[in-house]
Amino acid sequence: MRRTVFLAALILSSAFGARAQAPNTISTVAGGGTNTSGAPKPVSLPLFFEANQGQADSRVKFLTRSSGYTLFLTPTETMLAEASTRVARSKKGFGMLPELKSAPSGVLRMQLIGANRAPSMMGFEELTGKVNYLIGNDPAKWRTGVPLFSRVQARQVYPGVDLVFHGDDKVLEYDFVVAPGADPGQVAFRIRGAKRIEIDPQGDLVMHTAASEFRMHKPVIYQLDGASRREIEGGFVLSAKNQVRFQLGDYDRNQPLVIDPTIGYATFLGGQSLDQPSAIAVDSSDPAAPRLYVTGFTGDTTSFPEVSNPLIGSAGAVAYGFIAKINPTAIGSGSLNYLTFIGGHTPYPGDAANGCLNVLSYVALDFSQGATGIVPVVSGLTQCSDYPKTTTIGTVTGTTTGVVASVV
């Protein structure tokens, strides 16, 4: 069945007041009550760009995650890789692994035509949150403290033209910023990986893959006029079967021009893909500054297409556990404290054909060191032989092992 994808409008809705540590629910904790006032409270992560510090192929400078997709930014192209595994049915109870199913997947590439092959790419507006990768049992290969940014700029992709990526939890924007006197007619990109490309009656660029429809919204084109924007007429133009340019109306060539298409987006956590929150612990010891600890598993990947042996998304692993610490009272960039991926990627002998699965299903908070030293404790299951060193709690069945870890 095909699905239309706007990559849009994901929030993680948390209903406070469920039993402690139950899978797919929320833990109550000592030191603070839970909100049982009724309606679920939406909690969303900011859109963030993760610097590549060895967790992806060296051609990738930054990456960002959606629900079931990974977006890679390289100096010459933007690449959207779809997940190939999804949850068919979740099961409750310790020792119960989810049923997975294969899903049509693909890669969409948006490659700039005739552009600078080596523009400078930099992250701006660094966030307080970090991403950590505890993958495999060799600490030398772990990646910790990976920085996150709100904006990424590629300078001089064409003479006088910069490309800036930014957005929020609902849209990803990529602005072509044209300097005074520069030629916006230089800007063009080629779409690869789509079976069909069209511009719909609303002016949106629609790219059809085997299983999805990806949509770039009609660009907003403008120049600044003091504190306000002056919109310029224009939109997408298909100049060839898979080439896209921009048509522009009259504008002041002595002023900067911004061409701003947007992609509806869904930030990481939840959805219909293999990104599954399993449990949430609420630290409300300080009612004015509560914290959520979300744990689960994901089929997300840092695997650059056509490249073997990525840190995340190797051929041997189907899914990895994760834990995220979130400030639900913050808006935008301050809401994520950290996001940590945990798991192995080497199946036991004889299981290589099926891959191995890492699942975190429970989370509780250790208050033994006081309110300033709260430590989340997660538990779950692994089928991977090189799971990071933690406390094993016995074999559940066959090569499936229970694990417990403190995240400090």
N, C-alpha and C positions, 0 to 999 in steps of 0.2 A: 504494500500500500504506500503510495506516495505521500509525502508530508510537505506542506508549505512552511518554510522556515523564515521567519523574520529575525531569528536569533534574538527574540525580544522578550522583555518584561518578565524576568524571573525574579521572584522573591522567595525567601525561605520563611514560611509562616510558622510561628512557634506558639503553641497553646500552653501557657504556663499552668502547672498544676497537675501533671501526670505522675505516675508512680516512679520511684527512684530506680534508675538504671535499666528500665525496660527497653528492649530494642524498639526503635522507631518512636520513642517517647522522650520525656524530659525528666532528669533527676532533680529532686528536691534535695537541699543540702542543709547541714547544720549551720547556724549563724545567720540565717535569713529565711523568710518565708517566700512563698511563690505568689504570683499574681493570679488570682482565680476570678477575676472580674468578668470573664466571659469571652469576648471576641479575641481571636488570635492576633498577636502583634506581629506585623511584618518586619522582617530583618533582612536587609539587603547588603551585599558586599559592594565596595566600589569597583569600577573598572580599573584595573591596574596593569601596568606593563612590567614584566619581569625581565631584568637584565640576564643575558645568557652568561653564566659563569661555569660552563662545562656541562650543564645538564641537557644541552641540545647540541646539534651539529654546529661547527664553528662558523658556518655561513650565517646562522641566525644571530641577530644582535639583540632582539627583544621578542618576547612572546606573551600572549595573553590567552585566557581560557574562557570558554563559554560552556553551556550545558551540552556536552557531547561533541565539542569542537575545540581545536587548538588553532590559534591564529599566530603565524610566524611572520616576523618582520625582518627582511634582509635588505641590503642596500638597493637592490634592483627590483624586488618583487614582494608582494604580500601574498601569503599562502594560507588557505583555510583547509585544515584536514579534519574530516569527519571521523567519529568513532565507529569502529566496526563491530562492537559488542554492546548489547543492551540487556536490561533486566527483563526476563519473561515473567517471573513471579518471585516475590520476596517471601521468605519463610521466617516465622518467629520461633524463638527458643534457641538456647545455646547449642551449638553443634549443627545448626541448620544453615546450610549455605544457600544462597539464592540460585534460582534457575536462570541461566543465561541463554541468550540466543544471538545468532549472527545477524547483522543488519547490513544492508547495502551501504558501502562507504565510498568516499571519493576524495579528491583533492582539487580545490579550485585555486588557480594561480592568477594573480593580477600583476602582470609584468609591464613596467614602464617601457615605452618604445622610444628609442633614440636618446635615452637618458644617460646621465653621468653614471659610470659603472662603479664608482667608489665614493659616493657622497659620505660626508661625516654624519654619523647617527649618534645622538645623545639623548639621555633621559633627563627630564626636568621635573621639578616639584616632587622630590623624593618623599615617599610616604614613611610613616613610622613603622608599619608592619613589615615583616620579612617572611620569606618562604624557605623551608628547609627540606632536604631530601635525605632521608635515612634509608637508603635502598641497598640491600645486600649486607653481608656480614663483614665487610672490609671498611672500617671507618675512614681510611685514606681516600675512599671514593665517594664519601658522603659530601653533600654540599649544604652548608648552613649559612644563615644570614644573607641570603640572596636579596639584593635591594629591589624595591618596587618604586615605580614612578607613575605620576598622573599623566604625563605628556612625553611623547617622543618626537624629536625633530630630525628630519633628514635634510641637511643643508645643501642648497644648490643642486637639486636633482636635475634641473635644467638651468641654463644661465638666467639668473634673476628670479628663480622659483624655488621656494622651500616647500617641503611636505611635512605637515604636523599632524600627528595622531593624538586624539584625546577623546573624552566622553564621560559617561556616567554609567549607572547600572542598567540603563535602558537603551542607550545608543552609543555606537562607536562612530566618531567623526574623523574624517581625514581631510584636512584643509590644504589646498594648494594656494600658497601665499605668493602672489605675483608682485614683484617690486615695480615701482614706477618706471615706465619705459621698456620693461621686459615684455616678451611676447607670450601670451597665454595659449596661442595656437600651437606651441611646442608640446603641450601636455596631451598625452595619449597613453592608453594602456591596452594591452592585449589580454583577453580572457582565455585561459586554457583549462580544460577539465569539464566544461559545460557541454551538454548535448545540444542545447539550443539557447540562444540569447535573444531577448526582445525588449522593447521599450513599451510599457503598457500605457493606457490612456491617461494615467495620472502623471506620466513622465518618469516613473520608476524604471530602473534597469533590473530586469528579471533574468536570472541565470538558472536554467533547468539542468539538474544532474539526474542520475539514474533514480534517486530516491527522494530528492528534495528540490525546493525552489528557493533560491537565495535572492534577496531583494535589496538593492541599493536605492535609497529614496532620492527623488529628484533633488539635485543640488540647490542649495541656497547660495546665491552669488551676490556679493555686496561690496560696497566701499563705505568706509567710515566718513560720516559728515558731522564733525564735532563729536558729541557724545552719542549720536544716533547712527543707525545704519541706513544706507540708501541702497535698496535692492536693485539688482541689475537683471534684466530678462535673460533667460538662457536655459540650457538643459543638456542632457546627454544626446549624442549623435553616434549612431553606428556607422562608422566610415568604411568598414569592411565586415566580413562575416563574424569575426571575433575581435574587432578593434573598436575602441570607444574613445571619442573625443568630446569636447564641450563646445556648444554653440553659445555665443555671447551677443547680447545687445550692445547698444552704445554705452560707453563708460569713459571716465576721465583717465586718460593714460598717464597723467602726471601724479596720480594717487595710487597707493597700493590697492590691489584687487584680491579678494578672497573667494575661492571656489570651494564650496563646503558640502560635498555629498555626505550622507549618513547611512549607517547600517544599523537596523534594529538589532539589539544585542541582549544577551542574557548572561549575567555574570555567573561564575562558578558556584556550584552547590545545587543539587536537586534536578528536577526535570524528568524527562522520559528517557534519558540516556543512562549510561552506567555511571552516574554521579549520584550516589544515594546516601543522604544523611540517615544514620541509624539511631542515634541517641544524642540528647542534649542535656548537659548539666548546667544549672543556673547558680552562679555565685552572687547572692544578694546580701552578703554580709555588710556591704555598704549600699543601702537602698538608693543613694544618689548616684552611684556608679556601678551598676550591675555588670556582670560579665557572663557571656554564654560560651560554653565549650561544646562544639559540634563535632561529632565523630561519625565516620561512615567509610565508604569505599568508592573508588572511582576507576573507570577505565580510561581516564584522561591520559594523555601522552605528551612527552616532549620529543617524540620520535619524528625527525625530519623525514618526509617521504623519500623513499629510495635510498635510505642510509641505514645500515645495520648497527646493532649494538648501542642504542640510545640508553641514557641513564634510566628514563622512564619509558615504558612502552616496548620493552624488548620482546622478542618472539616468544620467550618462555613464560611471560606473565600476562594474565588476563585483567587483573585488577589489583589496586593497591589501597591500603588503608590510609585515612587522613584524619587529622584533628585540626580544627581551627578555633582560635580564640577571638571572640567578636565583642565589640562594645556596642550594644543595641541602642544606646542613647546618642551615639555619634552619627553624623551625617557625612556621607562621602568618604574622603580619604582616611579619616580617623577611625573608621569602624573596624578595620582588621588589625589585630595585634600580631598574629602569626598564622601561617598555614604550613603544616608539616605533613609530608608524605612518608609512610612507613611500609616496608615490605621487602620481600625477596623477589628474585626474578629467575630462579633456577628450579625447574621441576625435579622431583625425585626421579631416579632411574626408572624407566618404564612408563612414566607419565608425560613425557615430553610432547606427545601428540595432542594432549588435552590442555597443556599449559597449566600454570598454577595460579591460585587465587589467594589474595590477602584481604581479609575482611576485619574491620573493627566494628563491634556491635554494641559495646557498653562503654560508659564513661561515668566515673564518680570523682569527687574532689576530696583530696587529703588535706585536712585542716590541722594536722598535728603540729605544724610549725607556726600556727597562728594565721591571722587574716592576711598578713603581708607575705606569707610563704606558701600560698595555696598551690598544690601540685595536682594536676589532673592525672588520673590513673585510667588507662584504657585496657580493654581486653577484647579478644576476638579469636579468629582462626587463621591459620595459614596452611597452604599446601606446598610451600616453597622450601627447599632444603637450605637456602642461604638467608633465611629471615634474620634481621638484625638481632644481636644477642639481647634477649630479654628473659623473663622467667617463663618456662614452659609449664603448663599445668596438665600435661598428659595427652596422649594420643586419643582423639575423639573417635576416629574411624579410619582405618587404612593409613594413608599418608597425611591425613588432616590433623593438625596439632593445635591445641589451645595455647594462647599466648597472653601475657600480661605485661604492661610496660608503664612506667612513670615517665611523663613528659616534662622535663625540667629545662 
